[in-house]
Amino acid sequence: MLRNSYQALRNNCFNSCWRALSSHGPRLPLIPPEKRLEKAHPQFTERSQLKYARRLVVKLGSAVITREDNHGLALGRLASIVEQVAECHLEGREVIMVTSGAVAFGKQKLAQELLMSLSMRETLNPKDTKEFDGATLEPRAAAAVGQSGLMSLYDAMFAQYGVKIAQVLVTKPDFYNEETRNNLFSTLSELISLNIVPIINTNDAVSPPMFIRDDEPAGGARKGIPIKDNDSLSAMLAAEVQADLLILMSDVDGIYNKPPWEDGAKLMHTYTSDDMNSIEFGKKSKVGTGGMDSKVKAATWALDRGVSVVICNGMQEKAIKTIVGGRKVGTFFTESTEGANTVPVEVMAENARTGSRQMQALTAAQRATAVNNLADLLVSREKYILEANAKDLAEAKKSGLAKPLLSRLSLNSAKLKNLSIGLKQIAEDSHKNVGRVLRRTQLAEGLELKQVTVPIGVLLVIFESRPDSLPQVAALAMASANGLLLKGGKEAAHSNKALMELVKESLSSVGADNAVSLVSTREEISDLLSMENHIDLIIPRGSSELVRSIQEQSLHIPVLGHAEGVCHVYIDRDADLKKALHIARDAKCDYPAACNAMETLLIHEDLMSGEIFNDVCNMLKREGVKIYAGPRLNQQLTFGPPAAKSMKHEYGALECCIEIVPSLEEAINHIHTYGSGHTDVIVTENDAAAKHFLGSVDSACVFHNASSRFADGFRFGLGAEVGISTARIHARGPVGVEGLLTTKWILNGRDHAAADFAEGGQRTWLHESLPID
């Protein structure tokens, strides 16, 4: 009863999703022969749409499920694939499997039997020493033996998930004869309607390998596809049952422009019919009957009939679920012309690497010129920028974007002028960035070592809502000669596009147009985070959820940033009332959505009986700040503000928490317990207390009698910042140009060899420090 209810619920959910995608509504399971060529659903044009795929055909190649010795199945891989198919089935998708493996499974069983038989013959007749060669086993016999065992294995595996399966063996006449052809697809439709997973295989015990001429079948029906292997069989099935998605699983990652083992081979993440002439095919699979050319032909044939196709590596973990989730796995076949002229993100990253080297080759004055040009364009094109920003704001308000994000999204004349000033400062300071000598050492006579600054390489900056981040980060990348990929939020699409045009214009003046690019395609962030061969550093700028997600997902690329900005202002017992009010107001109210805004106000408990506590609370209320009480404050007040749900919370709005602490040490402990290591402030006239606070609080920025809002690259004199880091290695706090540089060592010698310095050698070490200038 529960299972039936669950099935009904999930089917209703998927039907609703499908109706939203297709104007044709849900399809009937049984497809009349005369209707098979009609396209009954919209074809997917982007990977992100694959999550709506309802009917799937999954083909398992021999190389995927067969052991390397070709005798037996790779049970671990097969179990993983079965688990994924079962999950898709239980989600409400209809899955048809086309499997190989019967011959390999049969060979394993026959080999065991023949070895036992051989041992018996040797016992009875010692002179009979004929060796057994498993490769000589007849494939038809192996298939006959292996079919039952293979299906028993599938049945046992799927039973673990409560999924029923059915075996469907097919041969040439089943497709060549129209009557048996119709019976086959009627059977498949009936099995699908009964919530059963059909598992299809060619009856290799009768007629391996299958082949059908590409001619007109009896009755004048349309041309078929030559069925020479399971790839073409899967394509035929997918077209006949009007599948939404065909997944061809092989032992390679997808389609390459040339054989993968050759130099210069590149994986093609997207394939269209125009790419056919640009591909060089290698040898076919050593296990199965089809090669990569047959997979491409089968995929394009299915694509022409409305079926979306992905060719992927079946040995990759969770490949099916990853594909259905819209991730960039394997090669996606599409006929979409939308974005045909869009540069792939991998090419953008390669261009950024090249652009970085071009920027390094420029003089410091040339890099400064590019940044100055961008600063000037921000002012001269103000009207154009603000018009684009107005479109974003209008769309954001319609969609109900949260007020803090709306505030970050908004641009105005003052912001643009401040941006321009900051960029001018970056340009002025850029003369001493790249190639600056940090250390000089004379290792020996005629052997001098230098440590110099160099760019990190290619940066990926992911930001949301704040279009002003784009010119800031672009200018810092130019000044540090880094290549840059920018991924902005869709809510700022118009603003980002307008600002990116200005960046490109400024770069063109120094011949490095491609050093900075905006990733405007619907690239999944998770796919960008897996490009460790192209990207050297990721810098997220946005909500704590965004930053935390990127930090968790990026396994191989370092992430520079902070997940939260839980900043504290502590009013000490020796604080000046006027200063405390001024600093607290600015820290909370100047720009509540900023990551350096105060979120918790700590007050020494001795001030509860004086004027400071009441005056601070009244000031915040007048400014419209909603106050929450910490646990200690809540216990002392009978009729106070509502209790804070968490002491470690970034409000990002006109809200804050107030808590009391009994001492300076308790204030420091509170910050270490609930703070995020961003920025923390003490307000006091006691120099000893201030010194202790500044030395003890372990945050990126620690201030005395100054607002937390000063934690900013521009205010620090850095010109701008790519973000604020709370990490403990490399850059920390507001990250300007210095944080985007690393170093390399340059050694100049004459004819020096390490052996010259061995005991008894002709040279000796000096290791003398030399002046840098």
Disulfide bonds with the S-S distance in Angstrom:
none
